[in-house]
Amino acid sequence: MSARVTRREAIAATLAVAGLAAARAGEAGPAPIRRAIPSSGESLPVIGMGTSRTFDVGEAPAERKPLTGVLAEFLQGGGRLIDSSPMYGRAEQVTGDLLRAADATGKVFAATKVWTEGREAGIAQMQESMRRMGVARFDLMQVHNLKDWRTHLATLRAWKEEGRVRYIGITTSFAPQYAEFEAVMRAEQLDFVQLNYSLGERESAKVLLPLARDRGMATLINRPFMRAELFRRVEGKPLPGWAADIGCTSWAQVFLKWIISHPDVTCVIPASARPANMRDNMQAGFGDLPDAALQARIVAEVMG
């Protein structure tokens, strides 16, 4: 049995359960797990949505229709934070177009990044991002991969004071940047840091995640599936019986619940181009999380 078939069957089971629950008129559904942003106390659902690669499409209806479904599943599943970047090609524009079409621009926590050199270029890029995504101000603006971070953080601090952004932060997805990333975290007052953390990339748990807690910074987690590498690792493996103990019906949910079981993780941002996969991902934001013993077992099962 392939990993793809396993996930499809699990998703079908999840959809059946969700459909049964929805049919129970008047019965309130479960609430998603939420974590607080330390600098404000505002809380966010632990499952957000990334747009890297998946939302970099053209204007053809055939290209955009699946993403309309992805956004609908995200919102229906209680999702709020959507993360993008000018680095992701047309993703900001597509995200904005779909949000406007769904009349949902004001219903999400809009996050993007500045990814250029120089103060004026950074300002122009951020203004263009606002136009593309259709927001009067971003909830979160981040310096992408530390690019010219000194220049852009100075601008972002001023914008935050003026109310043009609500939160500011920095991002990385590369372990070789961790030393510089740590230095910036120690030197600067930030609301968010975004970094890679997964079953296959656990290095950030040694210093960066605890440092974020100590410095009062929320954490966004990128690369939760290592761009599908984790699915390749479990190809052909049936979902173990212990997955049901934490309410998981797919490997994707196991991977995501393992990440959010870390107490210093605020929100993880998986990207998807398929509505069924997005609904599957959203289910990881509900129910029980693995304890320390099960976390270790998951590592051994997937990475051993």
C-alpha positions in Angstrom: 0.0 0.0 0.0 1.5 3.4 -1.0 1.6 6.4 1.2 -0.7 8.2 -1.1 -3.3 5.5 -0.9 -3.0 5.3 2.9 -3.6 9.0 3.2 -6.5 9.0 0.8 -8.2 6.3 2.8 -7.6 8.0 6.0 -8.9 11.3 4.7 -12.1 9.6 3.4 -12.7 8.2 6.9 -12.1 11.7 8.4 -14.6 13.3 6.0 -17.2 10.7 6.8 -16.9 11.4 10.5 -17.0 15.1 9.9 -20.1 14.8 7.7 -21.8 12.8 10.4 -21.0 15.4 13.0 -22.2 18.2 10.7 -25.5 16.5 10.3 -26.2 16.7 14.0 -28.2 19.9 14.0 -27.6 22.2 16.9 -24.6 20.2 18.3 -21.5 22.4 18.7 -18.3 21.1 17.3 -15.0 20.8 19.2 -12.8 23.9 19.5 -9.3 23.9 17.9 -6.3 24.0 20.1 -5.0 27.6 20.5 -1.8 29.1 21.7 -1.1 32.6 22.9 1.1 35.2 21.3 3.4 36.2 24.3 3.7 39.8 23.5 -0.1 40.4 23.5 -1.9 37.5 24.9 -3.9 37.1 21.7 -4.4 33.5 20.8 -4.2 31.6 17.5 -5.3 28.2 16.3 -2.2 25.9 16.2 -2.7 25.0 12.6 -2.2 27.8 10.1 -1.6 27.7 6.4 1.5 28.3 4.3 1.4 29.3 0.6 4.9 28.5 -0.6 4.8 26.7 -4.0 1.1 25.7 -3.7 -0.4 29.2 -4.3 2.1 30.2 -7.1 -0.4 29.6 -9.9 -1.9 31.6 -12.8 -5.3 33.0 -13.4 -6.8 30.0 -15.2 -9.9 28.7 -13.4 -8.6 25.2 -13.5 -5.5 26.3 -11.6 -7.4 28.3 -9.0 -10.4 26.1 -8.3 -8.5 23.6 -6.1 -7.1 26.5 -4.1 -10.5 27.9 -3.6 -11.4 24.6 -1.9 -8.2 24.7 0.1 -9.0 28.1 1.5 -12.6 27.0 2.3 -11.4 23.9 4.2 -8.9 26.0 6.1 -11.6 28.5 7.2 -14.2 25.9 7.9 -11.6 24.0 10.0 -11.1 27.0 12.2 -7.9 28.2 10.6 -6.8 31.8 10.9 -3.2 32.5 10.2 -2.1 32.5 6.5 1.5 33.1 5.7 3.0 34.2 2.4 6.0 36.0 0.9 7.1 38.0 -2.2 9.6 35.1 -2.6 6.7 32.8 -3.4 6.0 34.1 -6.9 2.3 34.9 -7.4 1.3 33.4 -4.0 0.4 36.8 -2.4 -1.7 37.9 -5.3 -3.5 34.5 -5.5 -4.1 34.5 -1.8 -5.5 38.0 -1.9 -7.7 37.2 -4.9 -9.2 34.1 -3.2 -9.7 35.9 0.1 -11.6 38.8 -1.7 -13.7 36.3 -3.6 -14.6 34.6 -0.4 -15.2 37.9 1.4 -12.8 36.6 4.0 -10.0 39.2 4.0 -10.9 40.5 7.4 -11.4 37.0 8.8 -7.7 35.9 8.7 -4.5 36.7 10.5 -2.5 37.9 7.4 1.2 37.4 7.5 3.9 38.0 4.9 7.5 39.0 4.6 9.9 41.5 3.2 12.6 40.0 1.0 14.8 42.6 -0.6 17.8 44.9 0.0 17.5 48.5 1.1 15.0 50.6 3.0 13.1 52.1 0.1 12.9 48.8 -1.8 11.6 47.2 1.4 8.9 49.8 1.9 7.8 49.5 -1.8 7.7 45.8 -1.5 5.6 45.8 1.6 3.2 48.3 0.1 2.8 46.0 -2.9 2.2 43.1 -0.6 -0.6 45.0 1.0 -2.1 45.7 -2.4 -1.8 42.1 -3.5 -3.3 40.6 -0.4 -5.9 43.3 0.0 -5.1 44.3 3.6 -5.0 47.8 5.0 -2.4 46.5 7.5 -0.7 43.2 8.0 -1.1 41.3 11.3 2.5 40.1 10.9 5.4 41.3 8.8 8.6 39.3 8.9 12.1 39.7 7.5 12.5 36.7 5.2 15.6 34.6 5.9 17.3 37.6 7.7 17.8 39.4 4.4 19.0 42.9 5.3 17.4 42.5 8.7 18.9 45.5 10.3 17.4 47.9 7.7 14.0 46.2 7.6 13.6 45.8 11.4 14.1 49.5 11.8 11.3 50.2 9.3 9.1 47.6 10.9 9.5 49.0 14.4 8.4 52.4 13.0 5.5 50.8 11.1 4.4 49.0 14.3 4.4 52.3 16.2 2.3 53.9 13.4 -0.2 51.0 13.5 0.7 49.8 10.0 1.6 46.3 11.2 0.5 44.6 14.4 3.4 42.3 14.9 7.0 42.0 13.6 9.4 39.1 13.3 12.2 37.3 11.4 12.3 33.9 9.6 14.6 31.2 8.6 14.3 27.7 7.2 18.0 26.8 7.1 20.1 25.4 9.9 23.3 27.2 8.7 21.5 30.5 9.6 20.7 29.4 13.2 23.7 31.1 14.8 22.9 34.5 13.3 19.2 33.9 13.9 19.9 33.3 17.6 22.0 36.5 17.8 19.2 38.5 16.3 16.7 37.0 18.7 18.9 37.9 21.7 19.5 41.5 20.4 16.1 42.5 19.1 12.6 42.7 20.6 10.4 40.6 18.3 6.9 39.4 18.4 7.4 36.3 16.2 10.1 34.1 14.9 9.5 31.6 12.1 11.7 28.6 11.7 11.8 25.0 10.5 11.0 22.2 13.0 9.8 18.7 12.2 10.5 15.0 12.9 13.4 15.2 10.4 14.7 18.7 11.4 14.8 18.8 15.2 17.8 21.1 15.7 15.8 24.2 16.5 14.4 22.6 19.6 17.9 22.7 21.2 18.3 26.5 21.4 15.9 28.5 19.3 12.5 27.3 20.6 13.5 27.6 24.2 15.0 31.0 23.5 11.7 32.1 21.9 9.9 31.1 25.1 12.4 33.0 27.3 12.3 36.1 25.1 8.5 36.1 24.9 8.3 35.4 21.1 5.6 33.5 19.3 6.9 30.8 16.9 5.7 29.8 13.4 6.9 26.5 12.2 7.6 26.0 8.5 8.6 22.8 6.5 6.5 20.5 8.8 6.7 17.7 6.2 10.1 18.5 4.9 8.6 19.1 1.4 7.1 15.6 1.5 10.3 13.8 2.6 8.5 12.5 5.7 5.7 11.0 3.6 8.4 9.1 1.6 9.8 7.8 4.8 6.5 6.2 5.8 5.6 5.0 2.3 4.0 1.6 2.6 3.7 1.7 6.4 0.2 1.4 7.8 -0.7 3.9 10.5 0.2 2.3 13.9 -2.5 1.6 16.4 -1.2 4.2 18.8 -2.2 6.9 16.4 -5.8 6.5 17.4 -4.9 7.3 21.0 -4.2 10.9 19.9 -7.1 11.0 17.4 -4.9 10.7 14.3 -6.3 9.1 11.1 -3.3 9.9 8.8 0.5 10.3 8.9 0.1 14.0 8.2 -1.8 14.4 11.4 0.8 12.5 13.3 3.6 14.7 11.9 1.7 17.9 12.8 0.6 16.7 16.3 4.2 15.8 17.0 5.3 19.4 16.2 2.5 21.1 18.2 3.2 18.9 21.2 6.2 21.0 21.8 5.0 23.6 24.3 7.1 26.4 22.7 5.3 26.0 19.3 2.6 28.6 18.6 1.4 27.7 15.1 2.6 25.4 12.3 1.9 26.4 8.7 1.6 23.4 6.3 0.9 24.2 2.7 -1.4 22.2 0.5 -2.8 22.4 -3.0 -5.6 19.9 -2.4 -8.7 20.6 -0.4 -8.9 17.1 1.1 -5.3 17.3 2.3 -6.1 20.7 3.9 -9.0 19.3 5.7 -6.9 16.4 6.8 -4.2 18.8 8.1 -6.8 20.9 10.0 -7.8 17.8 12.0 -4.4 17.9 13.7 -5.5 21.0 15.5 -8.1 19.2 17.6 -8.0 16.6 20.4 -5.1 15.1 22.4 -1.4 15.5 21.8 1.3 12.9 22.2 3.1 12.9 25.6 6.9 12.6 25.9 6.9 8.8 25.6 4.8 8.8 22.5 6.8 11.7 21.0 9.9 9.5 21.3 8.1 6.6 19.9 7.0 8.6 16.9 10.6 9.7 16.2 11.8 6.1 16.3 8.9 4.9 14.1 9.4 7.5 11.4 13.1 8.3 11.6 14.6 5.1 13.0 
